[in-house]
Each structure stands twice: as structure tokens, then as C-alpha cells.
Amino acid sequence: MGCILLTNAQGYKVGDQASDFQLKNIDSKMVSLSDYNDAKGFVVIFTCNHCPYSVAYEDRIIELDKRYKKMGFPVIAINPNDPVTVPSDSWENMKKRALKKGFTFPYLFDESQEVYVRYGATRTPHVFLLKKQNKDLIVEYIGTIDNNYKNSEKVTQHFLADAIESLLKGEKPNLDTTKAIGCSIKAGKR
């Protein structure tokens, strides 16, 4: 299949300064974090169309965006997968998936596969919660959304929401790192 899995990516750690990016959205416009002047931070989620974990979280990601973007923490979803390796993760299929599910957030294509490597994402979904501090973007939480991808009704720990709530109170998250659970990111041949 010609798949190379980059599992040794170092990426960001909590407390690191994250860099901005510019990626193509499903509406063909280029999106950058610097476009969001009023944001207090960002919920950057590496996700995709084909992974059952990502699909299971889609409704929760929409709800997180609806709840927190008005408080200054919008969701920015990024598909890191190589569409040659996984055709269902192509940009055309991203547009179809976003329309079908009614995504309320940008769904960006990491075509060069440089952004996910820089961040250190290894799974879909993989969350990086960033806080704006002056002009810097500081990584405040890395990991998974909650503790039950299979059934939202059985979630007992809302890791991402709790971390956002802490930041909104001006506090550091009690838990700033969890293990991302999901499908491995599919890299193309380089």
C-alpha cells in the first residue's frame, strides 16, 4: 500500500509555543490561526473521514465547537492523512463528509503532511488545545476528547472540555496530557 507511519515524531509538548499554519479549507479558502483575531485559543483536532474513532467523535466535536467558539476557543479540524494511501480521506471526500455531517468548523487539508508532524500528532483524532498568550500560541493540553469514544452517553471524564473550562477561568488544566486513542495517521511516500 506504500504507507509510511511516522510514529517517532517529536512534536509539541505541553508548555511549548506552537506555530501557525496556513491550510486549505473545504471551501477552497486558506485558513490560518492568525485569521481569528478575537480567539482566546484554539482546539486543534487532527481527524479524518475514514477512521471509526474520528467518526464516533464527530457529533461531539461539533458540540464542542458550538459551545466553545463563542467563548473564544473555536475548533480547527485538520485531516493529516495521505489521500493516495487512504482515498476516502481526499479533499473531495472531506467536502462531502463536512456537508453530510454539518461541520460548524473549518476542516483543513494537511496536504504536505508537515503540520501534523510539527505538532506531533500520531492518531485521529488527536487534540492540541492552544491558548493565546500575547501573540504566542501555548500548548495547554494534548490528547483525547473524553474517556469513551464508543458511547457519548457513558463518558465519565471530559478531558478536553475540562481543560478548556480551566483556561476560561485563567487556570492551568488539572490534567494536561492524555493518550490519544484512534487510528494511526497515514503518511505518503516521501
N, C-alpha and C positions, 0 to 999 in steps of 0.2 A: 504494500500500500504506500510505501515511501514516507512513512511518518517518523518524525524525529521528535521525541518528547524531551523538552528541556526541564529536567527536574532539579538541576543544580543551580537554577537562577537564584542569585542572592537577593536582589530586590530590596525594598524598603523594610525598615523595622519601625516599631512604634517610637515616636520622637524624631524621626528623620524628616527632613524637608523634602517634599515631593515636588517634582517639576510638572509644569503644564504640558499639554499636548494639543495637537490640532488633528482631529479625525473627521472623516466623512459620516454624516448622519444619514438616516434612511430617506430624508428629503433632499439629498444631494448637497446640502449646505455643510460647510466645515464648521465644527464646533470646538471651542476651546474653553477651559475653565475661566479664563480671563474675560469671557463674554458675560459672565454672571457678576455684575458689579455689586449687587445687593446681597449676594450669598455670604453666609457666615462660615460655610464649609460645603463639603460635598460627600455624597455617598457614592463612591465609585465601585461599580459591581461588574466584574468580568463574568459574562454569561453567554449563552448561545441558544440556538434553536433546537438542537438535537438531543442534548443531554437531559435525561429524565429528572435529574436533580434540579436543573435550571427550570425546566417546565413546571415542576412541582412548586417552585418558589415564585413563579410569575405573578400570580394574584397578590401575594404578599409584598412583592417588590412594588407593584402598582399602588397598594395601600400605603406603604412606607413613603413613596413619593408624594402621594396626595396629602398625607399627614404632615410631612416634614419640610416639603419645599416652601410652603407658606411661612414656615418658621426659619427659613434660611438655609436648609440642608436638602437641596434637590438631589435626586438620583441621576447619575450619569452611567448608563449601561454601555458596556464595550464587549463586542464579540471578538475574541482573540484567535479563533480557530482559522486554519488554512482551508479555504473552500475547495481546493483541489483534493485535499485529504478527506474532507467532510463536505460533500456538495450541498447538503441540506443547510449548511451554515454560510452559504453565499450571500452576497449583498442583496441580490434579488429576493432570496428567500427570507432574509431579515426583514425586508419591507413588508412582505406578505404576513409574516408572523406578528409584527408590530401592529399591523392593521387589524388582523384577526383578533388579537388579544386587547386591543385598545390601549397600547402603551401610552402613558402620560409623561414620559421622559424621553430624552434623546437615546437612540440606540445606535451607537457608533461602531464603525468597522475598523479594526486594527489591522489594516491590510498588510503593512510592512512587518507586523508582529514585533515591533520594537517596544511598544508601550507596555504590554503585559510582561515582557522580560524586565524592563526597567522597574516596574512595580514589584515584580517577584511573584506574580500570580501563577498558580500551578493547577488550579481547579476551576470548574464552572459549576456553581457560582463561587466567586472569591471576592470578599468585600474589603475595601480600604476606605475608612472614614477619615476624611481630612478636615482640619479646622483652619480657617484663615486667621493668620496672626500677622497683623500689619499687611505686608504684601506677600508673605510667605504662606505656603500650604504645609501644615504639620500633620503627620500621620498620627492619629489618636487611637485607632482600633483597626485590627486586621483579623479576618477570619470568616466565620459563617454567620448567617442571619439569625438562626434560633436553633433549638435543640431537637427539632423533629421535622425533617424535610418531607416525610411521607404524609403527615396529617397535621394541618394547622390547628385543628381542634385539640390536639394533645400536646401542644407546645407548653412547656413549663418555664422555659428560660428564653427571654427575648434579648439575646446578646446585643444585636445591633441597635434596636430601639433604646435599650437601657444606656448604651454608650452615647447615643445622640442626646438623650434626656440629660445625662450628666454634663455634656458640653453646653447645653442650653442653660444649665444652672451655673455655668462658669467653673465646673469641677472636671477633674480627670475621670475617665471611666474606671469603675471599680475593677472590671475585667477588661483588659485592653487587647488580649490575644486569645483566639480560639482556633481550633483546627478547621480549615475549610474542608467541607465534605462535598464531593461531587466527581464529575468526570475529569480526566486529565485533559489539559489543553493540547490540542493537536497542531504541531508546528509543521510547516512545509520544509522541503529540502532547501538548504542554503548552500 
